[in-house]
Amino acid sequence: MTRVTPLTWFALVLAILTVCKLAAWLMAPETLYDYGNVDTWLRLEIISDLYHGGGWYDHWIARTNAPYGIETPWTRPLDVLMLALTLPFLLFLPFDQALTFAAFLLNPLVLLGCLALVLRITRCFSDQMSVRLFAAGVFLIYPMTIGAFRIGVVDHHTLLCLLLLALVWLATSGEMRSRWMGVLAGLGIWISVEFQVVVALLLVWLAWIWILSGERRWLKGAVHMLMTASAVVVLAILLERLPVQYPVFFYDSVSVMQLMTLIAALVGFIGLKIASPRIVEMPQRLLMAGLTGLGVLAILSFFFPGILQGPLAGVDPTMKEIFLSGIQEMQPAYHHGVDFALALVVMVVLAGCGLWCLRQQMGRSDAQLWLLLILTLAFLVLTLAAVRFGSYLAPLQAL
């Protein structure tokens, strides 16, 4: 008898929910955007324009700044993925309906991939299926997961969540595959420059494990990851930008600035790798890594003054006050009411319980546990500052 895996049951439940949503939309097409949001509608319009002959480099949308519109920082990977999902439906549906079907299909597929990775990653820590299913269940019921993975929403943040889990899996499953990690890191930056936060935390983890253990392989892994990520970002710039824009830097979309950031970090890790044989004591390694990190950050801040503000550095201050203040995902967690505050209290309690349970193991240079600890605590702080980072926190807290 064929054994049915838990992932199969998850897929069946997601398929039933997706069919129900599609049926509800087919009976009342005007309710489409009850399932999505304004960004979903804009994204589908951009994809439709691209399919019907719109320019590849045309990112202007009539969302604000009427009557001129504004250039969106969204890049093309999600658009290409959506068009690929649309192709099978074009055999029997007109394009607009096929695109809507693809929109309903996107998040269930990405969520299924996330669940598969959660089950795979937890196998590194426990062979008990009950423990792995518990982690998957915690991920599913998280408020951020429910919000980000709504059926019908087309948003790149779910793809970034999938890439984050894939990076954790590559980093924790036996031999670290740093070059493949670089490919995913570069792809994440291509999709959204906010993924630089994930890349920076991975580099902090690699440097910290080197500080604890003194093993050069961690520095070597960082160098390989940064080299591969830089190559992917170069490809992204060549595909996303017109030739005249190659030397222009943008804070909110992939550009030469993100490439220079990776190269600066690469130079820093190469320096640490060269100097590592002469640094034998842990305090010396800590001092050297700290000075290198501060030096890289100082150089980048000199050339790109708004780098620590991320995508918001390129936004007009008036727009920040008028427009961004009304976007819920950009607000601190305490702006979202008592229920959200209680959810964050649960997060803090779970993080504290996890730290208490791991207090013995954390005395050793256990790379897997340190990775989850660094990522979880960092994104817990970031989620308190801006709720949009909660989609990263949900799978990490579950793990």
C-alpha positions as CSV (number, residue, x, y, z in Angstrom):
1,M,0.0,0.0,0.0
2,T,1.3,3.5,-0.9
3,R,2.0,5.6,2.1
4,V,0.5,9.1,2.1
5,T,2.9,11.7,3.3
6,P,1.9,14.7,5.4
7,L,2.9,17.0,2.5
8,T,0.3,15.2,0.4
9,W,-2.4,16.0,2.9
10,F,-1.3,19.6,3.0
11,A,-1.4,19.7,-0.8
12,L,-4.9,18.3,-0.8
13,V,-6.2,20.8,1.8
14,L,-4.7,23.7,-0.1
15,A,-6.2,22.4,-3.4
16,I,-9.7,22.3,-1.8
17,L,-9.3,25.8,-0.4
18,T,-8.1,27.1,-3.8
19,V,-11.0,25.4,-5.7
20,C,-13.5,27.0,-3.2
21,K,-12.0,30.4,-3.7
22,L,-12.1,30.0,-7.5
23,A,-15.7,28.8,-7.3
24,A,-16.6,31.8,-5.2
25,W,-14.9,34.2,-7.7
26,L,-16.6,32.5,-10.7
27,M,-20.0,33.0,-9.1
28,A,-19.2,36.7,-8.3
29,P,-16.3,38.0,-10.4
30,E,-16.6,41.4,-8.9
31,T,-15.3,40.1,-5.6
32,L,-11.9,39.3,-7.0
33,Y,-10.2,42.0,-5.1
34,D,-11.8,41.0,-1.8
35,Y,-9.2,38.2,-2.0
36,G,-6.3,40.3,-3.1
37,N,-5.5,44.0,-2.6
38,V,-4.6,47.1,-4.5
39,D,-1.0,45.9,-5.1
40,T,-2.4,42.6,-6.5
41,W,-4.5,44.6,-9.0
42,L,-1.5,46.7,-10.0
43,R,0.7,43.7,-10.4
44,L,-1.8,41.9,-12.6
45,E,-2.1,45.1,-14.7
46,I,1.7,45.3,-15.2
47,I,1.8,41.6,-16.2
48,S,-1.1,42.1,-18.6
49,D,0.7,45.0,-20.2
50,L,3.9,43.0,-20.5
51,Y,2.0,40.1,-22.2
52,H,0.2,42.5,-24.6
53,G,3.4,44.0,-25.9
54,G,4.3,46.5,-23.2
55,G,8.0,47.4,-22.8
56,W,10.2,45.2,-20.6
57,Y,11.7,48.3,-19.0
58,D,8.3,50.0,-18.5
59,H,7.6,50.2,-14.8
60,W,5.3,53.2,-14.7
61,I,1.9,52.8,-13.1
62,A,-0.9,55.2,-12.5
63,R,-1.1,54.6,-8.8
64,T,-0.2,58.1,-7.6
65,N,1.2,61.4,-8.7
66,A,-1.7,61.9,-11.1
67,P,-1.8,62.4,-14.0
68,Y,1.8,61.3,-14.6
69,G,2.0,58.1,-12.5
70,I,5.0,56.8,-10.7
71,E,7.8,54.2,-11.4
72,T,7.4,51.1,-9.3
73,P,10.5,49.4,-7.9
74,W,9.0,45.9,-8.7
75,T,11.3,43.7,-10.8
76,R,10.4,41.1,-13.4
77,P,11.1,37.7,-11.8
78,L,7.5,37.5,-10.3
79,D,6.0,38.7,-13.5
80,V,7.8,36.0,-15.5
81,L,6.7,33.4,-13.0
82,M,3.1,34.5,-13.2
83,L,3.2,34.4,-17.0
84,A,4.6,30.8,-16.8
85,L,1.7,29.8,-14.5
86,T,-0.7,31.5,-16.9
87,L,0.4,29.5,-20.0
88,P,-1.4,26.2,-19.2
89,F,-4.7,28.0,-18.7
90,L,-4.3,29.8,-22.1
91,L,-5.2,26.5,-23.8
92,F,-8.8,27.0,-22.9
93,L,-9.3,30.5,-21.4
94,P,-8.8,34.1,-22.6
95,F,-5.7,35.8,-21.1
96,D,-7.4,37.9,-18.4
97,Q,-9.2,34.8,-16.9
98,A,-6.0,32.7,-17.3
99,L,-4.0,35.3,-15.4
100,T,-6.6,35.4,-12.6
101,F,-6.5,31.6,-12.3
102,A,-2.7,31.8,-12.1
103,A,-3.1,34.5,-9.3
104,F,-5.2,32.1,-7.3
105,L,-2.7,29.3,-7.8
106,L,0.5,31.2,-6.9
107,N,0.3,31.4,-3.1
108,P,-0.9,27.8,-2.6
109,L,2.1,26.5,-4.6
110,V,4.6,28.8,-2.8
111,L,3.1,27.8,0.6
112,L,3.4,24.2,-0.3
113,G,7.0,24.7,-1.1
114,C,7.5,26.5,2.3
115,L,5.9,23.6,4.1
116,A,8.1,21.1,2.3
117,L,11.2,23.1,3.4
118,V,10.0,23.4,7.0
119,L,9.5,19.6,7.2
120,R,12.9,19.1,5.5
121,I,14.8,21.5,7.8
122,T,13.2,20.2,11.0
123,R,14.5,16.7,10.0
124,C,18.0,18.1,10.8
125,F,16.9,18.6,14.4
126,S,14.5,15.7,15.0
127,D,13.5,12.4,13.4
128,Q,10.1,12.4,15.0
129,M,7.3,13.2,12.5
130,S,5.2,14.7,15.3
131,V,7.8,17.4,16.0
132,R,8.1,18.2,12.4
133,L,4.4,18.4,11.9
134,F,4.1,20.7,15.0
135,A,6.6,23.1,13.4
136,A,4.6,23.1,10.1
137,G,1.4,23.7,12.1
138,V,2.9,26.6,14.0
139,F,4.0,28.1,10.7
140,L,0.5,27.7,9.2
141,I,-1.4,29.3,12.0
142,Y,0.9,32.3,12.4
143,P,-0.9,35.6,11.8
144,M,1.8,36.7,9.4
145,T,1.5,33.5,7.3
146,I,-2.3,33.8,7.1
147,G,-2.0,37.4,6.0
148,A,0.9,37.0,3.5
149,F,-0.3,33.7,1.8
150,R,-4.0,34.6,1.2
151,I,-5.3,32.9,-1.9
152,G,-5.6,35.4,-4.7
153,V,-2.8,37.8,-3.5
154,V,0.1,38.3,-5.9
155,D,3.0,39.5,-3.8
156,H,6.7,39.0,-3.9
157,H,7.1,38.6,-0.2
158,T,5.8,35.0,-0.3
159,L,8.6,34.2,-2.8
160,L,11.1,35.9,-0.4
161,C,9.8,33.7,2.4
162,L,10.4,30.6,0.2
163,L,13.9,31.8,-0.6
164,L,14.7,32.4,3.1
165,L,13.7,28.8,4.0
166,A,15.7,27.4,1.0
167,L,18.7,29.3,2.3
168,V,18.3,27.9,5.8
169,W,17.9,24.4,4.4
170,L,21.1,24.7,2.3
171,A,23.0,26.1,5.3
172,T,21.8,23.4,7.8
173,S,21.6,20.2,5.8
174,G,25.0,18.6,6.1
175,E,27.7,20.2,4.0
176,M,26.9,23.9,3.5
177,R,26.3,24.6,-0.2
178,S,27.6,28.1,-0.3
179,R,27.5,28.6,-4.1
180,W,23.8,27.6,-4.3
181,M,23.2,29.9,-1.3
182,G,24.7,32.7,-3.4
183,V,22.4,32.0,-6.3
184,L,19.3,32.2,-4.0
185,A,20.7,35.3,-2.2
186,G,21.3,37.1,-5.5
187,L,17.8,36.1,-6.7
188,G,16.3,37.4,-3.5
189,I,18.0,40.8,-4.0
190,W,16.8,40.8,-7.6
191,I,13.2,40.3,-6.5
192,S,13.4,42.9,-3.7
193,V,16.3,44.8,-2.3
194,E,15.0,44.2,1.3
195,F,16.4,40.7,1.0
196,Q,19.8,42.3,1.7
197,V,18.8,42.1,5.3
198,V,18.7,38.3,5.0
199,V,22.0,38.2,3.2
200,A,23.6,40.5,5.9
201,L,22.3,38.2,8.7
202,L,23.7,35.1,6.9
203,L,27.1,36.9,6.7
204,V,26.9,37.8,10.4
205,W,26.2,34.1,11.1
206,L,29.2,32.9,9.0
207,A,31.5,35.4,10.7
208,W,30.2,34.5,14.2
209,I,30.8,30.7,13.6
210,W,34.3,31.5,12.4
211,I,34.9,33.6,15.5
212,L,33.7,30.7,17.8
213,S,35.5,27.8,15.9
214,G,38.4,29.4,14.1
215,E,37.7,27.2,11.1
216,R,38.5,28.9,7.8
217,R,35.8,27.0,5.9
218,W,33.2,29.4,7.2
219,L,35.0,32.4,5.7
220,K,35.5,30.4,2.5
221,G,31.8,29.7,2.4
222,A,31.0,33.4,2.8
223,V,33.4,34.3,-0.1
224,H,31.8,31.7,-2.4
225,M,28.3,32.9,-1.5
226,L,29.1,36.5,-2.1
227,M,30.9,35.8,-5.4
228,T,27.9,33.9,-6.7
229,A,25.4,36.4,-5.4
230,S,27.3,39.2,-7.1
231,A,27.2,37.3,-10.4
232,V,23.4,37.0,-10.1
233,V,23.0,40.7,-9.3
234,V,25.1,41.6,-12.4
235,L,22.7,39.5,-14.5
236,A,19.8,41.2,-12.8
237,I,21.2,44.7,-13.6
238,L,21.8,43.7,-17.3
239,L,18.2,42.4,-17.6
240,E,16.3,45.0,-15.5
241,R,18.1,48.2,-16.5
242,L,18.6,50.1,-19.8
243,P,22.3,50.5,-20.7
244,V,22.2,54.2,-19.7
245,Q,21.1,53.1,-16.2
246,Y,23.9,50.7,-15.5
247,P,26.0,53.1,-13.5
248,V,23.0,54.7,-11.7
249,F,22.2,53.5,-8.2
250,F,18.7,53.0,-6.8
251,Y,17.9,52.4,-3.2
252,D,14.6,50.7,-3.9
253,S,15.4,48.4,-6.7
254,V,18.3,46.2,-7.9
255,S,21.1,48.4,-9.2
256,V,24.9,49.0,-9.1
257,M,24.5,50.0,-5.4
258,Q,23.4,46.5,-4.4
259,L,26.3,45.1,-6.4
260,M,28.8,47.4,-4.7
261,T,27.5,46.4,-1.3
262,L,28.1,42.7,-2.1
263,I,31.6,43.4,-3.5
264,A,32.5,45.4,-0.4
265,A,31.4,42.6,1.8
266,L,33.3,40.2,-0.4
267,V,36.5,42.2,-0.1
268,G,36.1,42.2,3.7
269,F,35.7,38.4,3.9
270,I,38.6,37.9,1.6
271,G,40.7,40.0,4.0
272,L,39.6,38.0,7.0
273,K,40.3,34.7,5.1
274,I,43.9,35.8,4.3
275,A,44.5,37.0,7.8
276,S,42.8,34.1,9.6
277,P,45.9,31.8,9.9
278,R,47.6,34.5,12.0
279,I,44.6,35.0,14.3
280,V,44.5,32.2,16.7
281,E,42.6,33.5,19.7
282,M,38.8,34.1,19.8
283,P,39.0,37.7,21.2
284,Q,41.4,38.5,18.3
285,R,39.0,37.0,15.8
286,L,36.1,38.9,17.3
287,L,38.0,42.2,17.2
288,M,39.2,41.6,13.6
289,A,35.7,40.7,12.4
290,G,34.1,43.7,14.2
291,L,36.6,46.2,12.7
292,T,36.2,44.7,9.3
293,G,32.4,45.0,9.5
294,L,32.5,48.5,10.7
295,G,35.0,49.5,8.0
296,V,32.8,48.0,5.2
297,L,29.7,49.8,6.6
298,A,31.6,53.1,6.9
299,I,32.8,52.9,3.3
300,L,29.3,52.0,2.0
301,S,27.7,54.8,4.1
302,F,30.2,57.3,2.6
303,F,29.3,56.4,-1.0
304,F,25.6,55.7,-0.3
305,P,24.5,57.9,2.6
306,G,21.0,56.4,2.9
307,I,22.0,52.7,2.8
308,L,20.8,52.0,6.3
309,Q,17.3,53.3,5.5
310,G,17.0,50.7,2.7
311,P,14.3,51.3,0.0
312,L,12.9,54.3,2.0
313,A,16.1,56.3,1.4
314,G,14.9,57.1,-2.1
315,V,11.4,58.2,-1.1
316,D,10.6,61.9,-1.0
317,P,10.1,63.0,2.7
318,T,6.7,64.4,1.8
319,M,5.6,61.1,0.4
320,K,6.8,59.4,3.6
321,E,4.5,61.5,5.6
322,I,1.5,61.5,3.3
323,F,1.6,58.1,1.6
324,L,3.7,55.6,3.6
325,S,2.2,56.6,6.9
326,G,-1.1,55.0,5.7
327,I,0.4,51.7,4.7
328,Q,-0.2,49.2,7.5
329,E,2.7,46.9,6.8
330,M,5.2,49.8,7.2
331,Q,3.9,50.6,10.7
332,P,5.4,49.4,14.0
333,A,3.7,46.4,15.6
334,Y,2.1,48.4,18.4
335,H,0.0,50.3,15.9
336,H,-2.0,47.1,15.1
337,G,-4.1,46.7,18.2
338,V,-4.3,44.4,21.2
339,D,-4.6,41.1,19.2
340,F,-1.5,41.8,17.3
341,A,0.4,42.8,20.4
342,L,-0.7,39.5,22.0
343,A,0.6,37.6,19.0
344,L,4.0,39.3,19.5
345,V,4.0,38.4,23.2
346,V,3.5,34.8,22.1
347,M,6.5,35.2,19.8
348,V,8.7,36.6,22.6
349,V,7.6,33.8,24.9
350,L,8.3,31.1,22.3
351,A,11.7,32.7,21.6
352,G,12.5,32.7,25.3
353,C,11.5,29.1,25.7
354,G,13.6,28.1,22.7
355,L,16.6,29.9,24.2
356,W,16.1,28.2,27.5
357,C,15.8,24.7,25.9
358,L,19.0,25.4,23.8
359,R,21.1,27.0,26.6
360,Q,23.3,23.9,26.9
361,Q,23.9,23.5,23.1
362,M,24.6,27.2,22.5
363,G,27.8,26.9,24.5
364,R,29.2,25.0,21.6
365,S,29.7,26.4,18.1
366,D,26.6,24.6,16.8
367,A,26.2,26.3,13.5
368,Q,22.6,25.2,12.8
369,L,21.3,26.5,16.1
370,W,23.2,29.7,15.9
371,L,21.7,30.4,12.4
372,L,18.1,30.0,13.6
373,L,18.8,32.0,16.7
374,I,20.4,35.0,14.8
375,L,17.7,35.1,12.2
376,T,14.8,34.7,14.6
377,L,15.9,37.3,17.1
378,A,16.8,39.8,14.3
379,F,13.5,39.5,12.5
380,L,11.6,39.6,15.8
381,V,13.2,43.1,16.4
382,L,12.5,44.1,12.8
383,T,8.9,43.0,13.0
384,L,8.4,45.1,16.1
385,A,9.7,48.1,14.0
386,A,7.8,47.3,10.8
387,V,5.2,44.5,10.4
388,R,6.2,43.7,6.8
389,F,9.1,41.7,8.2
390,G,6.6,39.3,9.9
391,S,6.5,37.1,6.8
392,Y,10.1,36.3,7.4
393,L,9.6,35.8,11.1
394,A,6.8,33.2,10.8
395,P,8.8,30.3,9.4
396,L,11.8,31.0,11.6
397,Q,9.7,31.2,14.8
398,A,8.1,27.9,13.8
399,L,11.5,26.2,13.3
